[in-house]
């Protein structure tokens, strides 16, 4: 069974195309007009072990919010479609990921029930670049992603003072947890209900 999906989303604010291959090798090609966000999406695919292509054009001259949130929505939809009925997946995963002084804990469940507990505290500065990236957008991205994919996600910073490190540890942590949770280790759907 091929666990791939391709989707597009076009609004007055964004135009996005995404392709996911859950059984790929971590190859990524991400372009959103937001270089730091592209770097984080690359981390998600590479450390998640799935191929990820994201091509997005948005009204970033107004604000990056629309682009980041809409990518999250469409990525969640595409990811969920690629997962299919989730037969044989491990379902649950948790991991602690360090990046220098930063440490982030991640726990997730491919439950079909979207829920986000997000407790990542940033010192407050934007990520420098052209254009700069507002760290608050990370929570919007994760909420959009898990809502569309039907994932329960707990994401908590244990410690850290560098905003870049905290964000990158978060993306790597979710990536590694997803990699584990989507791994196939059986045949049936891992739920007493028979569906997720």
C-alpha positions as CSV (number, residue, x, y, z in Angstrom):
1,X,0.0,0.0,0.0
2,X,1.4,3.4,-1.0
3,X,1.2,6.0,1.8
4,X,1.4,9.1,-0.4
5,X,-0.9,12.0,-0.9
6,X,-0.8,15.3,-2.9
7,X,-3.1,18.2,-2.2
8,X,-3.5,21.9,-3.1
9,X,-5.2,24.8,-1.4
10,X,-5.9,28.1,-3.1
11,X,-7.5,31.1,-1.3
12,X,-7.3,34.9,-1.8
13,X,-4.3,34.9,0.6
14,X,-2.3,31.8,-0.3
15,X,-1.7,29.2,-3.1
16,X,-0.2,26.0,-1.8
17,X,0.8,22.6,-3.2
18,X,2.0,19.8,-0.9
19,X,3.1,16.2,-1.5
20,X,3.9,13.7,1.2
21,X,5.4,10.2,0.9
22,X,5.4,8.7,4.4
23,X,7.6,5.8,3.3
24,X,10.2,8.0,1.7
25,X,13.7,8.7,2.9
26,X,13.4,12.3,4.2
27,X,13.9,14.1,0.9
28,X,12.5,17.7,1.1
29,X,11.8,20.6,-1.2
30,X,10.1,23.4,0.7
31,X,9.6,26.9,-0.6
32,X,7.2,29.3,1.2
33,X,8.9,32.7,0.8
34,X,9.9,32.4,4.5
35,X,13.4,31.0,4.7
36,X,13.3,30.1,8.4
37,X,10.0,28.4,8.0
38,X,11.4,26.5,5.0
39,X,14.3,25.4,7.2
40,X,11.8,24.1,9.8
41,X,9.7,22.2,7.3
42,X,12.9,20.6,6.0
43,X,13.6,19.5,9.6
44,X,10.1,18.0,9.8
45,X,10.5,15.9,6.6
46,X,14.2,14.9,7.1
47,X,13.9,13.9,10.8
48,X,10.5,12.4,10.2
49,X,11.9,10.2,7.5
50,X,9.2,11.1,5.0
51,X,9.5,12.9,1.7
52,X,7.9,16.3,1.8
53,X,7.4,18.9,-1.0
54,X,5.8,22.2,-0.1
55,X,5.4,25.0,-2.6
56,X,3.6,28.0,-1.2
57,X,3.0,31.6,-2.3
58,X,1.3,33.9,0.2
59,X,0.7,37.5,1.1
60,X,3.8,37.7,3.2
61,X,4.0,41.4,2.4
62,X,1.1,41.8,4.8
63,X,2.0,39.1,7.4
64,X,3.4,35.6,7.4
65,X,0.5,34.3,9.5
66,X,-1.7,33.3,6.5
67,X,1.1,31.4,4.8
68,X,2.2,29.5,8.0
69,X,-1.3,28.6,9.1
70,X,-2.5,27.6,5.6
71,X,0.6,25.4,5.1
72,X,-0.2,23.8,8.5
73,X,-3.9,23.2,7.4
74,X,-2.9,21.6,4.1
75,X,0.0,19.6,5.5
76,X,-2.3,18.1,8.1
77,X,-4.9,17.2,5.4
78,X,-2.2,15.7,3.2
79,X,-0.5,13.8,6.0
80,X,-3.9,12.4,7.2
81,X,-4.8,11.3,3.7
82,X,-1.4,9.6,3.3
83,X,-1.9,7.7,6.6
84,X,-5.2,6.2,5.3
85,X,-7.0,4.1,7.9
86,X,-3.7,3.8,10.0
87,X,-3.6,0.0,9.8
88,X,-0.6,-1.4,11.6
89,X,0.9,1.9,12.8
90,X,2.4,2.2,16.2
91,X,0.1,5.1,16.9
92,X,1.8,6.6,20.1
93,X,5.2,8.2,20.4
94,X,7.2,10.4,22.7
95,X,10.6,11.9,22.6
96,X,12.9,14.4,24.3
97,X,15.1,16.4,21.9
98,X,18.0,18.7,22.9
99,X,19.5,21.4,20.8
100,X,22.4,22.9,22.7
101,X,20.9,24.5,25.8
102,X,17.3,23.9,24.7
103,X,15.3,20.7,25.6
104,X,11.8,20.0,24.3
105,X,9.5,17.1,25.2
106,X,7.0,15.8,22.6
107,X,4.2,13.2,23.0
108,X,1.7,12.4,20.3
109,X,-1.1,10.1,19.4
110,X,-2.5,9.5,15.9
111,X,-5.9,9.3,17.7
112,X,-8.2,11.0,15.2
113,X,-9.0,13.5,17.9
114,X,-7.2,16.8,17.5
115,X,-5.8,18.3,20.6
116,X,-2.9,20.6,21.2
117,X,-1.1,21.3,24.5
118,X,1.5,23.9,23.6
119,X,3.9,25.1,26.3
120,X,6.9,26.4,24.5
121,X,8.2,29.7,26.0
122,X,10.3,32.0,23.9
123,X,12.5,34.9,25.0
124,X,10.5,37.0,22.7
125,X,12.8,38.0,19.8
126,X,12.0,37.3,16.2
127,X,14.2,35.1,14.1
128,X,16.3,37.5,12.0
129,X,16.2,36.9,8.3
130,X,14.3,38.3,5.3
131,X,11.6,38.5,6.2
132,X,12.0,38.0,10.0
133,X,10.0,35.1,11.5
134,X,7.7,35.6,14.5
135,X,8.0,32.6,16.9
136,X,4.3,32.9,17.9
137,X,3.5,31.5,14.4
138,X,4.8,28.1,15.5
139,X,1.8,27.5,17.7
140,X,-0.5,28.5,14.9
141,X,1.2,26.1,12.6
142,X,1.0,23.1,15.0
143,X,-2.6,23.8,15.8
144,X,-3.5,23.9,12.1
145,X,-1.5,20.8,11.4
146,X,-2.9,18.6,14.2
147,X,-6.5,19.8,13.7
148,X,-6.4,18.8,10.0
149,X,-4.5,15.6,10.6
150,X,-6.5,14.5,13.7
151,X,-3.5,14.2,16.0
152,X,-3.2,14.7,19.8
153,X,0.1,16.6,20.4
154,X,1.7,17.7,23.6
155,X,4.7,20.0,23.0
156,X,6.6,21.4,26.0
157,X,9.8,23.2,26.4
158,X,11.8,21.9,29.4
159,X,14.5,24.6,29.2
160,X,16.2,26.9,26.7
161,X,17.0,30.6,26.1
162,X,17.7,30.7,22.4
163,X,14.5,31.1,20.3
164,X,16.0,29.4,17.2
165,X,17.1,26.4,19.3
166,X,13.7,26.0,21.0
167,X,11.8,26.2,17.7
168,X,14.2,23.8,15.9
169,X,14.2,21.3,18.8
170,X,10.3,21.4,18.6
171,X,10.2,20.6,14.9
172,X,12.8,17.9,15.2
173,X,11.0,16.5,18.2
174,X,7.6,16.3,16.5
175,X,9.4,14.9,13.4
176,X,11.0,12.1,15.4
177,X,7.8,11.3,17.2
178,X,5.8,11.2,14.0
179,X,8.5,8.9,12.5
180,X,8.0,6.5,15.3
181,X,4.2,6.7,15.4
182,X,3.6,6.2,11.7
183,X,5.9,3.1,11.6
184,X,4.1,0.0,10.6
185,X,4.5,-2.8,13.1
186,X,1.3,-4.8,12.7
187,X,-1.7,-5.2,10.5
188,X,-4.8,-4.1,12.4
189,X,-5.9,-0.6,13.4
190,X,-4.4,0.0,16.9
191,X,-7.7,0.8,18.7
192,X,-10.4,-1.2,20.5
193,X,-12.9,0.8,18.5
194,X,-11.5,-0.7,15.3
195,X,-11.0,2.8,13.8
196,X,-8.9,5.9,14.4
